[in-house]
Amino acid sequence: MNYSLAMDSPFNTALLSPEGRAVYRIDTYLSSFTTTVKKVAGGQSEVEIGRVVWQSGRPGTAVVHGHEIYVNKSSFFSSSRTFTALNGQSYKWTFHEGSALMASNDSRQAPVATYTPATRSNPGLLHVTPHGLTITGDVIMSFVCVEGERRHAVRKSLR
């Protein structure tokens, strides 16, 4: 399933279906340092699937369907991030020139999702593979964490 980002931001955007319909809405509230992800149900109603509480200098903690997931650095010098999804399996996000790949963190390394950043002519794209469809909430929440942290680090390095 492909979701395009309506705005080039993991903090405030909508994830759009290939038909252009908002499927998820992502909003960040600076007063509480919290990002909320809601699934847009039929029509206008929205159901919260999770939230990220941002903590200065530490990875964000995501709460998905009432369960906490921690997105951690794989190792001290690594840019990759690992977490355990609600299904009990470990996954890893790796990065290359702004793009990201989420795969199972085992010997199979089965691709679960990819993120392709926006260009002048194309919006950012989050692609969830068939392997990841059963954990779409975890995929989206972990994406918000890792891409949010990555962009914060880039902004910080430019200062």
matplotlib code that plots the C-alpha trace (Angstrom):
import matplotlib.pyplot as plt

x = [0.0, 1.4, 0.7, 1.9, 2.6, 0.3, 2.9, 6.7, 6.7, 6.5, 5.1, 2.1, 0.6, -2.0, -1.1, -3.0, -4.2, -3.3, -6.7, -5.8, -8.1, -6.7, -6.3, -4.2, -3.7, -0.6, -0.6, 2.0, 1.2, 4.2, 2.7, 2.8, 5.7, 3.3, 2.5, -0.8, -1.7, -5.3, -6.9, -9.6, -12.6, -15.5, -16.4, -14.9, -14.5, -11.0, -9.8, -6.5, -4.1, -1.2, 1.0, 4.7, 5.9, 9.1, 11.8, 14.7, 17.9, 16.2, 14.3, 10.6, 8.3, 5.4, 2.1, 0.3, -3.2, -2.4, 1.0, 4.4, 7.0, 10.6, 12.5, 16.2, 19.6, 21.0, 24.4, 26.2, 27.6, 24.7, 22.0, 19.6, 16.8, 15.2, 12.0, 9.7, 6.2, 3.0, 3.3, 6.5, 8.8, 11.9, 12.2, 14.9, 14.8, 17.9, 18.7, 20.4, 20.6, 17.2, 15.4, 14.6, 13.9, 12.1, 12.7, 12.4, 15.4, 16.2, 18.1, 15.3, 15.4, 11.9, 11.1, 8.1, 8.1, 10.1, 10.1, 11.1, 11.5, 9.8, 11.3, 10.3, 7.9, 6.8, 5.5, 7.2, 6.0, 5.6, 5.2, 4.0, 4.7, 2.2, 4.5, 3.8, 0.1, -0.7, 1.3, 0.4, 0.0, 3.4, 4.9, 3.4, 4.2, 7.8, 8.1, 7.0, 9.6, 12.6, 11.9, 11.1, 14.4, 16.3, 15.0, 15.6, 19.2, 19.6, 18.2, 20.4, 23.6, 22.8, 22.8]
y = [0.0, 3.4, 6.5, 9.9, 12.6, 15.6, 17.9, 17.1, 16.6, 13.7, 16.1, 17.6, 15.9, 13.5, 10.2, 9.9, 6.8, 6.4, 7.9, 11.0, 10.3, 11.1, 7.7, 8.9, 12.4, 13.3, 16.4, 17.7, 19.8, 21.9, 22.7, 19.1, 17.8, 15.2, 13.9, 12.2, 9.8, 9.2, 6.9, 8.7, 6.5, 6.7, 10.3, 12.8, 10.7, 10.0, 7.3, 7.7, 4.8, 6.2, 9.1, 9.9, 11.8, 13.7, 13.9, 16.2, 14.3, 10.9, 8.9, 9.4, 6.9, 5.7, 4.4, 2.3, 1.0, 1.5, -0.3, 1.4, 0.8, 2.1, 3.0, 2.7, 3.1, -0.2, 0.7, 3.8, 4.9, 3.5, 5.6, 2.6, 2.2, -1.0, -1.6, -4.5, -4.3, -5.3, -8.7, -9.4, -9.3, -7.0, -4.6, -2.3, 1.0, 1.8, 4.9, 5.8, 9.4, 10.4, 7.2, 4.6, 0.9, -1.0, -4.8, -7.6, -7.7, -11.3, -13.5, -13.1, -9.2, -9.2, -5.7, -4.2, -0.6, 2.0, 5.7, 7.8, 11.5, 14.2, 15.7, 18.8, 16.8, 14.0, 13.9, 11.8, 8.2, 5.6, 2.2, -0.7, -4.1, -7.0, -8.3, -5.1, -4.7, -6.6, -4.0, -0.9, 1.1, 0.1, 1.0, 4.5, 5.2, 4.1, 6.0, 9.2, 8.5, 7.7, 10.4, 13.0, 12.2, 12.2, 15.6, 17.1, 15.9, 17.4, 20.8, 20.6, 20.0, 23.0, 25.4]
z = [0.0, -1.0, 1.1, -0.1, 2.3, 1.7, 3.3, 3.4, 7.2, 9.5, 12.2, 10.4, 7.4, 6.0, 4.5, 1.3, -0.5, -4.2, -5.0, -3.0, 0.0, 3.5, 5.3, 8.3, 9.8, 11.7, 14.0, 16.4, 19.4, 20.4, 23.8, 24.9, 22.6, 21.3, 17.8, 17.4, 14.5, 13.7, 11.1, 9.1, 9.2, 6.6, 6.2, 8.7, 11.9, 13.1, 15.5, 17.3, 16.6, 18.6, 19.7, 20.1, 23.1, 22.1, 24.8, 24.5, 23.7, 23.8, 21.3, 21.2, 22.9, 20.8, 22.1, 19.6, 20.5, 24.2, 24.1, 24.3, 21.7, 22.0, 18.9, 19.8, 18.1, 16.9, 18.2, 19.4, 16.0, 13.9, 12.3, 12.1, 14.6, 16.0, 17.8, 18.8, 17.2, 18.9, 17.2, 19.3, 16.3, 16.1, 13.1, 11.9, 10.0, 8.0, 6.0, 2.8, 1.4, 2.9, 2.0, 4.6, 4.7, 7.4, 7.5, 9.9, 12.3, 11.7, 9.2, 6.6, 6.7, 5.0, 3.7, 5.6, 4.4, 2.5, 2.6, -0.4, 0.4, -1.6, -4.7, -6.7, -8.8, -6.4, -2.8, -0.1, -0.3, 2.5, 0.9, 3.2, 1.7, 2.0, 4.9, 6.8, 6.3, 9.5, 11.5, 9.6, 12.9, 14.1, 10.7, 10.7, 14.3, 14.0, 10.8, 12.6, 15.3, 13.0, 10.4, 13.0, 14.8, 11.5, 10.5, 14.0, 13.8, 10.3, 11.5, 14.6, 12.5, 10.3, 13.2]

ax = plt.figure().add_subplot(projection="3d")
ax.plot(x, y, z, "-o")
ax.set_aspect("equal")
plt.show()
